[in-house]
């Protein structure tokens, strides 16, 4: 399992690739990161696939693709915008020699954001984190799925579901390995949740978590 600093580095590299609408594999991400830090490819691969499944690559899909690297045949998942053709993926240009600048922690764990009572600000990618302190109160465990419903006037109701009960029109997320749920910026906009002044969390005996603007 990678540490928080490495996970942040993976997220930054993927974010830069997505912002540039680039096609890439998990190994392309590994190659970029190895220019500044030694990492296990298996850890990077797992994190990249998780970012897609958690909705952190808006407009992206993954497709299995066969291609050649240094004369050797390779078969791997390519992450790409859903408007592009995977056949256009070029492994020779997927991992440039110069890594896109990112902030890397040089020692210790990253400094967490300062939180007030019942407040959890969005991160630099505009995501809202429902922290593990709240998911534990809800008895949500890593790997569990939660469904988001809209609230008139803005806000969200969130409750646990089974993955099989969700359809393509639903907005659902998976509790990550650290027990957090990270709601994407596009979902916050969809449900008209203004986070500029923070949010409040509340719950009831029916097992539903309420998220509202402050």
C-alpha positions in Angstrom: 0.0 0.0 0.0 1.5 3.4 -1.0 1.8 6.2 1.5 -0.2 9.4 1.5 2.7 11.4 -0.2 3.0 8.9 -3.0 -0.8 8.7 -3.5 -0.9 12.5 -3.8 1.9 12.4 -6.4 -0.1 9.8 -8.4 -3.2 12.0 -8.2 -1.3 15.0 -9.4 0.3 13.2 -12.4 -3.1 11.8 -13.4 -4.8 15.2 -13.0 -2.2 16.8 -15.3 -2.7 14.0 -17.9 -6.5 14.3 -17.7 -6.4 18.1 -18.0 -4.4 17.7 -21.2 -6.8 15.1 -22.5 -3.9 12.7 -23.0 -4.1 9.0 -23.5 -2.0 7.0 -21.0 -1.5 3.7 -19.2 -0.8 3.1 -15.6 2.8 2.3 -16.5 3.1 5.7 -18.2 2.2 7.2 -14.8 4.7 5.0 -13.1 7.5 6.2 -15.5 6.7 9.8 -14.7 6.7 9.3 -11.0 10.0 7.4 -11.1 11.7 10.5 -12.3 11.2 12.0 -8.8 10.5 9.0 -6.6 10.9 5.2 -6.5 7.6 3.5 -6.6 6.2 0.0 -7.2 4.3 -0.2 -10.4 1.6 -2.4 -8.8 0.8 0.4 -6.3 0.6 3.0 -9.0 -1.6 0.7 -11.2 -4.0 0.1 -8.3 -4.3 3.8 -7.6 -4.9 4.8 -11.2 -7.6 2.3 -11.7 -9.2 3.4 -8.4 -9.2 7.1 -9.6 -11.2 6.1 -12.7 -13.7 4.0 -10.7 -14.1 6.8 -8.2 -15.1 9.3 -10.9 -11.9 11.3 -10.7 -11.2 11.2 -14.4 -14.3 12.9 -15.8 -15.0 12.1 -19.5 -12.4 9.2 -19.4 -12.8 5.5 -20.1 -10.3 2.6 -20.1 -9.9 0.1 -23.0 -7.6 -2.9 -23.3 -5.2 -2.3 -26.1 -2.3 -4.2 -27.7 0.8 -2.2 -28.8 4.6 -2.5 -29.1 7.2 -1.1 -26.8 10.9 -1.4 -27.8 10.0 -4.1 -30.2 8.1 -6.2 -27.6 4.3 -6.8 -27.7 2.4 -5.3 -24.8 -1.2 -5.6 -23.8 -2.5 -3.1 -21.2 -5.4 -0.8 -20.3 -5.2 2.6 -21.9 -7.0 5.5 -20.2 -8.4 7.9 -22.7 -11.1 10.6 -23.3 -14.3 8.9 -24.5 -14.1 11.0 -27.6 -10.8 9.6 -28.8 -9.8 6.3 -30.5 -7.6 4.0 -28.5 -5.8 3.0 -31.8 -4.2 6.4 -31.7 -2.4 5.7 -28.5 1.4 6.2 -29.0 3.5 4.7 -26.2 6.6 6.6 -27.4 5.0 9.9 -26.6 3.0 8.9 -23.5 5.7 9.5 -20.9 7.9 12.5 -21.8 11.4 12.9 -20.4 10.4 15.9 -18.3 7.8 15.3 -15.6 5.1 17.9 -15.2 5.9 19.9 -12.1 4.1 18.7 -9.0 4.5 19.3 -5.3 6.2 16.4 -3.5 6.5 16.0 0.2 10.2 15.8 1.2 9.7 14.5 4.7 6.9 13.3 6.9 3.2 13.2 6.0 1.5 16.0 4.0 0.0 18.8 6.2 -3.7 18.2 6.5 -6.1 21.1 5.8 -7.4 23.0 8.8 -10.9 21.9 9.6 -13.5 23.7 11.7 -16.5 22.0 13.4 -18.6 20.0 10.9 -16.5 21.5 8.0 -14.5 19.8 5.3 -13.2 22.0 2.5 -12.7 20.8 -1.0 -9.2 20.0 -2.2 -7.4 21.6 -5.1 -9.2 19.4 -7.5 -12.6 20.6 -6.2 -13.4 17.3 -4.4 -15.2 17.1 -1.1 -13.9 14.5 1.3 -16.4 12.8 3.6 -13.8 11.8 6.2 -13.5 8.4 7.8 -14.7 9.8 11.1 -18.1 10.2 9.5 -18.1 7.0 7.5 -17.4 5.1 10.7 -20.4 6.7 12.3 -22.4 5.5 9.3 -20.9 2.0 9.6 -19.6 2.3 6.0 -16.5 0.2 5.4 -13.8 0.4 2.7 -15.2 -1.1 -0.4 -18.8 -0.3 0.4 -20.9 1.6 -2.1 -23.0 4.7 -1.4 -25.7 6.4 -3.4 -26.2 10.2 -3.6 -29.7 11.8 -3.9 -30.4 15.5 -4.5 -32.1 17.7 -1.9 -34.4 20.5 -3.0 -32.6 23.8 -2.6 -29.1 22.2 -2.8 -27.4 19.5 -0.9 -27.1 15.7 -0.8 -28.5 12.7 1.0 -26.1 9.8 1.0 -26.8 6.2 2.0 -25.3 2.8 1.6 -26.4 0.6 -1.3 -25.2 -2.6 -3.1 -23.3 -2.0 -6.3 -25.8 -4.2 -8.2 -28.7 -2.0 -7.2 -27.2 1.1 -9.0 -27.9 1.9 -12.6 -26.0 4.1 -15.1 -28.2 7.1 -14.2 -27.4 6.9 -10.5 -24.6 8.9 -8.8 -22.6 6.5 -6.6 -19.2 6.2 -5.0 -17.1 3.6 -3.3 -15.6 4.1 0.2 -11.8 4.1 -0.4 -9.2 2.0 1.5 -8.7 4.7 4.0 -12.4 4.9 4.8 -13.1 8.2 3.0 -15.5 9.1 0.3 -14.3 11.7 -2.2 -17.1 13.5 -4.1 -16.0 14.9 -7.4 -16.4 18.6 -8.3 -18.8 17.7 -11.1 -21.0 15.9 -8.6 -21.0 18.8 -6.3 -22.1 21.1 -9.2 -24.7 18.6 -10.3 -26.3 18.7 -6.8 -25.8 22.5 -6.4 -23.7 22.1 -3.2 -21.8 25.3 -2.5 -18.7 24.5 -0.5 -17.2 28.0 -0.5 -18.0 28.4 3.2 -17.7 24.8 4.1 -20.4 22.2 4.6 -22.2 20.5 7.5 -22.7 16.8 8.0 -25.6 15.3 9.9 -27.3 12.0 10.1 -30.5 10.3 11.3 -31.5 6.9 12.6 -32.4 5.7 9.1 -28.7 5.5 8.2 -28.7 8.4 5.9 -25.9 11.1 5.8 -27.0 14.7 5.1 -24.5 17.1 3.5 -25.5 20.7 3.3 -23.8 24.1 2.5 -23.0 26.2 5.5 
